[in-house]
Amino acid sequence: MSYHNPHTPPRKSATFDDATLAEIRRAAATGIYDIRGAGTKRKVPHFDDLLFLGASISRYPLEGYREKCDTTVTLGTRFAKKPITLKTPITIAGMSFGALSGNAKEALGRGATIAGTSTTTGDGGMTDEERGHSQTLVYQYLPSRYGMNPKDLRRADAIEIVVGQGAKPGGGGMLLGQKISDRVANMRNLPKGIDQRSACRHPDWTGPDDLEIKILELREITDWEKPIYIKVGGARPYYDTALAVKAGADVVVLDGMQGGTAATQDVFIENVGMPTLACIRPAVQALQDLGMHRKVQLIVSGGIRSGADVAKAMALGADAVAIGTAALVAIGDNDPKWEAEYQKLGTTAGAYDDWHEGKDPAGITTQDPELAARLDPVAAGRRLANYLKVMTLEAQTIARACGKNHLHNLEPEDLCALTMEAAAMAQVPLAGTSWYPGKAGF
Ligand SMILES: Cc1cc2nc3c(=O)[nH]c(=O)nc-3n(C[C@H](O)[C@H](O)[C@H](O)COP(=O)(O)O)c2cc1C
């Protein structure tokens, strides 16, 4: 006799859902963990869970066509002799040549330059394409030291010491052999075609005191001209920000768990780090506690997609933001026009994340010369510039509606939260109340 109720349809488990079952079978069949690019795919509290209040009788809005709303930002005002001034606070995040094709790096440089913002090198050194086409170029100093040399430090406009990334705080980089072409191998002093894993921590220091010495060394090499950023993954933002300030940073770059990567273990991307939304207030608190808010600038990244996201990050206290994934989409990543080829790779436009394999139909995350040639860096740069312009205008529109004549004048008071989680993380009131979790009473 069957005990199954014939009137109940078969039920699948929420714990063992189809994706989980498929991953168990894949792991069982191959014995290797899943590596992929992009950021977390799970839903975590994000900027979507916040809304702007706008102005009405109690607040006075600014007129869009006549009243100015400034979007400029100056980075590196603490110690650098030559701080950087950008027309928009939306910067392009560090993405390595190696992960990306030369044409993709050139497109990022072109787009950022038209928009009046900066772009950033990555784990793999500085290419001539990128230096040549980027008016303002930030040079990453990474645990791997790939492509690191004093000449390029001096050719940069700022230096970003990468301690960690939001997609993998505590983890190192990965570049699989299929993307290690002659040129990439040469720039990284690596054998061609062999999988490369870069270090998860810098060999030059073990803590903030040694980091301070390293920063002094970098300042000496560059004659105290360049702003020095420290990039951390969103893990313990209060203490990491405080220690970065202590070590002498001009700028702190804080990358939340939605932050993209070129290649890492899926288990890492999905299970390590804190959502971007949860990282900002503790970092700003650390800066305020040290009397350094707006003196040491804060750049926030991880899942920024629109002018609304930019404005929300700034209202929570950021000075600027950085975008990686969205910039790649703007230049042509995951474009449905390549759908037939995505299907051949077993995926679809919008879901393609095997960036480590080097088979990108859009010619962006590849070193294959034929695929890379598909990306026209001039046209792609123009698309990026358009996108940056739209985001800047969107952020400006919101700021004016909140009565602000500079994006930096946005503040937590301009926001409300849609969920308890977002209210607690962003420390802004739940919509319709003046309360957020952790704040006592009314
Ligand atoms: C293709 C790709 C390559 C990346 N390479 C680097 C890198 O070399 N160094 C680094 O610090 N971060 C790297 N990142 C992370 C970005 O700098 C940035 O933190 C992240 O993309 C921001 O999140 P978003 O993609 O949601 O905008 C990479 C990201 C992507 C998508």
Ligand as a Chemical Component Dictionary entry (heavy atoms), coordinates in Angstrom:
data_LIG
# 
_chem_comp.id                   LIG 
_chem_comp.type                 NON-POLYMER 
_chem_comp.pdbx_formal_charge   0 
_chem_comp.three_letter_code    LIG 
# 
loop_
_chem_comp_atom.comp_id 
_chem_comp_atom.atom_id 
_chem_comp_atom.alt_atom_id 
_chem_comp_atom.type_symbol 
_chem_comp_atom.charge 
_chem_comp_atom.model_Cartn_x 
_chem_comp_atom.model_Cartn_y 
_chem_comp_atom.model_Cartn_z 
_chem_comp_atom.pdbx_ordinal 
LIG C1  C1  C 0 36.708 40.571 -15.504 1  
LIG C2  C2  C 0 37.081 41.125 -14.172 2  
LIG C3  C3  C 0 38.421 41.182 -13.819 3  
LIG C4  C4  C 0 38.789 41.693 -12.574 4  
LIG N1  N1  N 0 40.127 41.790 -12.262 5  
LIG C5  C5  C 0 40.488 42.378 -11.092 6  
LIG C6  C6  C 0 41.859 42.611 -10.793 7  
LIG O1  O1  O 0 42.746 42.298 -11.563 8  
LIG N2  N2  N 0 42.146 43.244 -9.627  9  
LIG C7  C7  C 0 41.165 43.642 -8.750  10 
LIG O2  O2  O 0 41.460 44.224 -7.703  11 
LIG N3  N3  N 0 39.873 43.416 -9.005  12 
LIG C8  C8  C 0 39.506 42.813 -10.156 13 
LIG N4  N4  N 0 38.177 42.666 -10.440 14 
LIG C9  C9  C 0 37.170 43.206 -9.500  15 
LIG C10 C10 C 0 36.822 44.643 -9.840  16 
LIG O3  O3  O 0 37.947 45.481 -9.661  17 
LIG C11 C11 C 0 35.709 45.209 -8.938  18 
LIG O4  O4  O 0 36.087 45.078 -7.591  19 
LIG C12 C12 C 0 34.360 44.561 -9.157  20 
LIG O5  O5  O 0 34.191 44.183 -10.504 21 
LIG C13 C13 C 0 33.253 45.522 -8.745  22 
LIG O6  O6  O 0 32.004 44.925 -8.780  23 
LIG P1  P1  P 0 31.017 44.986 -10.051 24 
LIG O7  O7  O 0 31.608 44.072 -11.060 25 
LIG O8  O8  O 0 29.725 44.489 -9.534  26 
LIG O9  O9  O 0 30.948 46.391 -10.541 27 
LIG C14 C14 C 0 37.790 42.131 -11.659 28 
LIG C15 C15 C 0 36.441 42.074 -12.032 29 
LIG C16 C16 C 0 36.078 41.579 -13.272 30 
LIG C17 C17 C 0 34.610 41.545 -13.628 31 
# 
loop_
_chem_comp_bond.comp_id 
_chem_comp_bond.atom_id_1 
_chem_comp_bond.atom_id_2 
_chem_comp_bond.value_order 
_chem_comp_bond.pdbx_ordinal 
LIG C1  C2  SING 1  
LIG C2  C3  SING 2  
LIG C2  C16 DOUB 3  
LIG C3  C4  DOUB 4  
LIG C4  N1  SING 5  
LIG C4  C14 SING 6  
LIG N1  C5  DOUB 7  
LIG C5  C6  SING 8  
LIG C5  C8  SING 9  
LIG C6  O1  DOUB 10 
LIG C6  N2  SING 11 
LIG N2  C7  SING 12 
LIG C7  O2  DOUB 13 
LIG C7  N3  SING 14 
LIG N3  C8  DOUB 15 
LIG C8  N4  SING 16 
LIG N4  C9  SING 17 
LIG N4  C14 SING 18 
LIG C9  C10 SING 19 
LIG C10 O3  SING 20 
LIG C10 C11 SING 21 
LIG C11 O4  SING 22 
LIG C11 C12 SING 23 
LIG C12 O5  SING 24 
LIG C12 C13 SING 25 
LIG C13 O6  SING 26 
LIG O6  P1  SING 27 
LIG P1  O7  DOUB 28 
LIG P1  O8  SING 29 
LIG P1  O9  SING 30 
LIG C14 C15 DOUB 31 
LIG C15 C16 SING 32 
LIG C16 C17 SING 33 
# 
